[in-house]
C-alpha cells in the first residue's frame, strides 16, 4: 500500500534497531528470475537480519543446514503484501513443510518491534525477520521503485484482494486489532521483495524478484520449486 500509512513507515529510518553495517552494495541490474551468483550468495549470507526478539543473525544461518523458502515482503504496512501473507498462511501447511524437510521464513525491512503483531495478523507459525539496512535486498538484486522507472510493469498477482481504499481500511483494522506500534518504522515503501529457495548451504534453486508492488510469485509455484 502506497498511501497515508506509508508516511508512518518513513519517519523512523534511523531508528535504534537498525544494524550498524557498511553501506549497501551498488544496485545490481534487475533480472526477475536469475539465480543468485556465487558472489551474491556469499554476500547475502554475510548480511545481518533481525529476529522478532531483536537478536541479530547472519542470513546464511537461516539455510545453512536445511532447504529454506525465503519470502521477502515490502514494508509492514503494505496492503498488497498483507494480501500475500493471508494467501501464504491459508495455503502453506507446516506439516507438509516438515515432511519435506523444508523451512519457510519471511523477511521485511522495517523495525523488528513490529514483527510480533505482524505475525498475529495472519496467525502465522513461520518466523519473520527484518533487514532495515536493505543490504540483503541489494545483494540479491531486488528492485527499488526508485530504480524501476516509468515503464515498470503493472500486473498484479491473483492473491491481491484489495484496492487502495479498502486496502487502507484493512491495514488500519489489522493494526488496531493486533496493537501494531504505529510509531515504529514500517519499512521503505519503495523497496520491492521476492521469493527464493536457498540451501542447504550456499545454494539457490529458485529466484523471483518482484517487478512491481503487487507481483509476488504464486505461493504454490514457490512450494513446488522447493519440492513441497
N, C-alpha and C positions, 0 to 999 in steps of 0.2 A: 504494500500500500504506500503510495507516494502522495501523502496529503498532510493534514494537520498533525497527526501523530508523528510524522517523520521529523517535525521540528523538535519533538521531545527527544528523539534519538540523536539529534545533532548537538545538544547543548553541553554534553559532558565528554567530549572527545579525549580530553586529557585527564580522565578520572584516575583515582589512585589505584584501581585494579588493573590498569594497563601495564603489561610487562615491559621492562626496560630492555629493549632489544636494539640491534643495529638497524639502520634504515632499510626499508623494504628493497628487494632487488628490483632491477629495471623491469618495467612492464613487458611481458612476453607477447609475441604475435599470437593472436587468437586463433585457436583451432578447436572446434566444438568437440571432436571425438578422438583426437590424438592421444595415445597413451603417453604418460609422463616418461621422459627420457631418464636414463640412469642418474644424470646430474640433478634433474628435477626431483627425483625420488630421494636422493641423498639430502638435497637442500630442504625439501619438505619435512623429511624425518627429523631434522635437527630443529625445526621450529617448535615453539612452545605453545601449548593450548592450556586453557584453564578449566578445571572441573567445577562442578556445582558448589563444592565446599571451598573453592579458592585455591586448591592445590594445583601447582603448575607441573605439567608432564610434557615430555617430548612427544611430538605427534607420532614418531616412529614406534613408540612403545605400544600404541594402540593396536598395531597389527604385526608386532614382532613375532608372535607365536601362533597367530590364527588368521585365517582369511576374514577380512572385515569390510563390510559395506559402510562407506562414509558418505553421509548426506550433508552437503553444505547448503544451509538456508541463507537467506538475506538477513536483514535486521529483524529483531524480535517483534517489531510492530507491523511487519508486512502481512497484510491480509491474504495475499496470494500464497505465501509460504505457510500461513496457518491453514489454508485450504489443503495444501500438500501434506502437512503434518496430520490433519484429520484423515486424509486418504491413506497415509502410511500406517497410522495407528489402527485403522479399521481393516487393513488388508494384510499386514505382516503378522504372522503367528509366531511368537517367540519360541514355541515348541518346535516348529519346523526349522527355525534357525539353529536351535540346539542340536537337532537331529543331523543337520547338515554340517555341524561344527563351524558355523559362521556367526560372527558378531555383527552388530549394527550400531553405529554411533552417529550422532547429529552434531554439527559444528556451526555456530553462529559467529557474529563478530561484535556483539555488544558486551555489556557488563555481565560478569558471572553472577552478580546478585539477582539477575532476572531469570536464571535458569530454573530454579525450583518452581516458581509459579508458572513459567512457560511449560514445563513438563506436566504440571497439574491440569492445564487447559485440555490436553489430549489424553491424560491418564496414561502416558507412555511409559513403558518399562525400560526404554532404551536410554543410555547415557547421553547427555548433552554436554558439549564443551564449547569453548569460545576462544577466538583469537582476535582481540581488539586491534592488534597491530596490523592484521591482514597480510603479514609476511607469508603465511601459509597459502593464502589465496593467490598471491602473486607468484609464489614459487611453482604452483600447479597450473598457472596460466589462465585463471578465471578472470572474466571481464569486469571492468567497471563501466557503468553507464556513461561516465565522463569520457571514456575512451570509445564508446560504441559508435558515436556519430549519428547523423540523421537517418542513415539507411539501415539502422539496426532492425532485424525482423520483428514483427509484432504478433506472431502467432502465440496462442496460449494453449496450455495443456488441458486435457479433458477433466482434470481434477479441480479446475477453477470453478467455484460455485458462486462467487460474489463479485459484483462490480464495485466501483469506487465508493458509492454511497452506502450500500448495505455492507460492504467490506469494512468500512469505518465503524459502522454500528456494531458489527460482530467483534472487532478488535476491542472496542470500548467495553462491550458487555463482558468479554473474556477477562479483560484487565480488572474490572470491578469484581467479578465473581471469584477470581483467584488472588486478589490483592497484589497485583503486579506493582512493583515500585516504579511509578511513572516518572520519578525524578532521576532514575538511573539511565545510563546510555543504552538505547536500544540497538545501536549499531549504525553503520554507514549506509544510508538509503541507496547510494549509487553502486554499492558492491553487489555483484551477482554471485550465485553459487554454482552448484553442480553435484554430480554423483560419481563416485569412484568405487572400485573394488580393489583393495590392496591385500598383500600378504599371502601366506606368511613370509615375513622378511621384506626386503626391498624389491617387491614385485608389484605390478599392477596389471590387471586383466580386463578392466573396463574403465572407460572415462567418458563423461558427458559434462560439458560446461554450458551453463545457461547462456543463450544468445540474447535473451531479454528477460524482463522481470517475471513473466508468467509461464516459463517454459522449462520446468523441471522434467526430467525423464520419467516416463511411467514407471511406477514402483515395481510392477510385475516384470518389466523388462530388466530392471536392475537386479531383482531377485534371481531371475533366470541366468543372468550373467555371472552371478555368484554361485550357481549350482544349487539353488534352493527350489 
